[in-house]
Amino acid sequence: MGRYLLTLRRFWATALAGQLEYQLNLLIDLLAMAGNLAGSLFVISLFYGPGRSLGGWSWEAALVVLGVYTVLDGVCSSFLRPNLSTIATHVQQGTLDFILLKPIDSQFWLSFRTFSPAGLPEIGTGLGLILWAAAKVGASPSPTGFLTAALMLASSLVILYSLWFGLATTSIWFVKTWNATEVLRAALTAGRYPISAYPLRLRSLLTVVLPVAFLTTVPAEAILGRISVNTGAASLLMATVTLMLCRGFWRYALRFYTSASS
Amino acid sequence: MSEHGLGVLLDWGTGLTNRAECLPCPRRLAARIASNDQATSLPMPIVCAERLSKTYRVSQKQPGLGGTLRHFFWRRSRLVEAVREISFSIEPGEMVGFLGANGAGKTTTLKMLSGLVYPSGGNLLVAGHSPQRRQASFLRNITLVMGQKQQLIWDLPPLDSFRVNAAVYGLDERETKRRINELAEMLELGEELTRPVRKLSLGERMKAELLAALLHRPSLLFLDEPTLGLDVNAQARVRTFLADYNRRHGATVLLTSHYMADITALCPRVLLIHQGGLFYDGSLETLTQRLSPCRLVRLELKTPLPASAFSSYGQVEAIDGREVKLLIARDQLTGVVARLLGNLEVLDLEVADPPIEDVIGQLFQRGVVQ
C-alpha cells in the first residue's frame, strides 16, 4: 500500500511539474474553466429563477444538483479525462507495453498516472455551491446525513469512473473509441438538472440505462436529507457492480491485447 | 546460388529444432521447480519455449473509396501466422540475437516471451514463470526496451522518470541514487539527466531510456531495436554498455536489431526467424560459414586488369581500378591465393568473410522469392 501511495505522489508531482513547464497553457485552461462555470450558472438561472420550481425541485435545491454536477465535471477535468483519454493513445502507439510490464496494477497506473489542476477550482466551486444552496434550502445534515451524502457522492464518482474506464477498455479491440466517451460526457450533462425534471420515459432511461440519476440527483437528495434507504442501497449496489464489471472487463480485454507493431 | 539455397537452410532448421526439443519442456521444468529438485546440476534455462505459436486476425482493406466503404460495412479479416511452432531454450547470462526480415516474427516472439502477447499455442516458461500471467515477481526480473517507443516523460528531465520507476519498483531513496550513479557512469550520462527529455539528442535519450529500464536491475533484458536511428558512435556506446551490464550482473539479453553490427558485437548465438518459423539456432560464425561457403579476397594490383583475367580464380564481386574483390570457395582458398600471388603483380591482399548483412540479405531475398 505504501508503494502505491508513494507512486501516486510521484505520479502527480511529475504531472504537475510537466504542466508547469507550459505556464500559458495552464492559464488558458483555468480561464476556460471559469468561463464554462459562469455559462453553466447563467443557463440554470434562465431555467429556474428564484421562486420557480422544476420537477418538484426549488431553485436552491436544483442548485445543489448543479453543485454535484460541477464537482463531477471538475473530477472529470482533473482526473478522469487526462488519464482515461490516454488509454486509446497507449493502445494505438503501443506504449501500453511499458505499463503492462511494470510490477504495479495496470488499471491503477492508467487511472491515476496524471492529473490536471484545471479542474480543482471547479471542484472547489461545486462544493461551495452545494454548501451555499443546501444552507439556503435549510438542510442541516446530521453526522449520519453528512456521511450518507459523502458516500453517495463517492458512489457517483465510482459509477462515472467505471463507465468511462469500461468504454476506454474497448480501445483494446477498436483502438479509437473517443466517440463513445463523448456520448458519456453528453449523458453526464443531462445530470445538471434534477432527474424528475425529465419526462417519465427519459427518467427511466437516465436511471437504468445511463445511470445519470445516480451521478447527480441521488447525491443531491442525500445532501438535502431526502434520500430513501432503497435509493441509497441501489446507488451503492450500482457502484459496486460497475466497478467489478469494469475491473473484470479490463482483465479480460488484456488477453486480446496484441500490442502495436514495431 | 543453389548450394546456399532455402532447402539447405530448412534442413539445418529441422536439425537444430531437434536440438531444442531435447531440452526439458516447460512442464517438466515447472515440475522440477515445484519439487525443488536439486538432483541435476545442469543450469536451469531462463527461457524455455516449446512449439510456440501466435496467430493474429488481421483486417484487410482494398484501396480507394469503394474499398473504404466495403471495409466499413463488411469487414474482412484473415488469420496470419506470425510465429509457427518454434522451440528453443536460453541459459542464464546468454546474449542471444533474433535475426529476421521485417515481419518475420521476431518482435512477436519477444513480446510473447515478455508476457505482452498471449501465445496461441505451445508451452512457454520464462524465469520460472508463465509470462502471460505477468506476475509481479516475474515483472521485477525483466525489462523491455524498444527503440521506437519511449517511456520517459517528454517534458521533464530523465531523473523525474527514474523517480517514478523507483517508486513503482519499491526502491528506497539511497539505493535509487546509488543505482542511478552507477548506471549513469556506465552510460556516460551527466548533466543530461537534469535536462528535459525533449531537449536531448536521440543518442542521449536512448541512453536515458536504458537507465530507466535497468534501474530495478533486471536479470532478463528484452531489447527490440535498441540502437535504431542512432549514429555510429552512439550505437557503439550502447553496445559497450550492454556488454558491460551483461558481464557485471550476469543478465540474459535477448536482442533484435537490424544493425548486424549489434548482433556481431554482442550475440555469440543467434536465432534466425523467417516467415514465423525458426530457421537457425546456433553461433553467428557457423551461420556465416554455412550461408556463405565463400571467402572474400580483396586484392590491390600494380596495374588494372579486366574482369575476364580473374575468371579462373573465382567469382568477381567488384572491380574498381586496381582494386579487385573476389569470392573464392573456402576449400580452394589456399591454392587460389598462392596462384594469385604467383601469377599477378599483387601489392596487397586481404582475406575476410563477406559482410553478414549481405549474406543474410541474400537469404531473405531468396526465401521470399521461393
Boltz contact constraints between the chains, C-beta under 6 A:
constraints:
  - contact:
      token1: [A, 3]
      token2: [B, 170]
      max_distance: 6.0
  - contact:
      token1: [A, 6]
      token2: [B, 167]
      max_distance: 6.0
  - contact:
      token1: [A, 7]
      token2: [B, 167]
      max_distance: 6.0
  - contact:
      token1: [A, 7]
      token2: [B, 168]
      max_distance: 6.0
  - contact:
      token1: [A, 10]
      token2: [B, 163]
      max_distance: 6.0
  - contact:
      token1: [A, 10]
      token2: [B, 164]
      max_distance: 6.0
  - contact:
      token1: [A, 10]
      token2: [B, 167]
      max_distance: 6.0
  - contact:
      token1: [A, 14]
      token2: [B, 153]
      max_distance: 6.0
  - contact:
      token1: [A, 14]
      token2: [B, 156]
      max_distance: 6.0
  - contact:
      token1: [A, 14]
      token2: [B, 160]
      max_distance: 6.0
  - contact:
      token1: [A, 14]
      token2: [B, 164]
      max_distance: 6.0
  - contact:
      token1: [A, 17]
      token2: [B, 156]
      max_distance: 6.0
  - contact:
      token1: [A, 18]
      token2: [B, 155]
      max_distance: 6.0
  - contact:
      token1: [A, 18]
      token2: [B, 156]
      max_distance: 6.0
  - contact:
      token1: [A, 21]
      token2: [B, 155]
      max_distance: 6.0
  - contact:
      token1: [A, 94]
      token2: [B, 149]
      max_distance: 6.0
  - contact:
      token1: [A, 95]
      token2: [B, 149]
      max_distance: 6.0
  - contact:
      token1: [A, 97]
      token2: [B, 116]
      max_distance: 6.0
  - contact:
      token1: [A, 98]
      token2: [B, 151]
      max_distance: 6.0
  - contact:
      token1: [A, 101]
      token2: [B, 139]
      max_distance: 6.0
  - contact:
      token1: [A, 101]
      token2: [B, 144]
      max_distance: 6.0
  - contact:
      token1: [A, 102]
      token2: [B, 168]
      max_distance: 6.0
  - contact:
      token1: [A, 103]
      token2: [B, 136]
      max_distance: 6.0
  - contact:
      token1: [A, 103]
      token2: [B, 139]
      max_distance: 6.0
  - contact:
      token1: [A, 103]
      token2: [B, 140]
      max_distance: 6.0
  - contact:
      token1: [A, 104]
      token2: [B, 168]
      max_distance: 6.0
  - contact:
      token1: [A, 255]
      token2: [B, 118]
      max_distance: 6.0
  - contact:
      token1: [A, 259]
      token2: [B, 111]
      max_distance: 6.0
  - contact:
      token1: [A, 259]
      token2: [B, 116]
      max_distance: 6.0
  - contact:
      token1: [A, 259]
      token2: [B, 117]
      max_distance: 6.0
  - contact:
      token1: [A, 262]
      token2: [B, 107]
      max_distance: 6.0
  - contact:
      token1: [A, 262]
      token2: [B, 148]
      max_distance: 6.0
  - contact:
      token1: [A, 262]
      token2: [B, 224]
      max_distance: 6.0
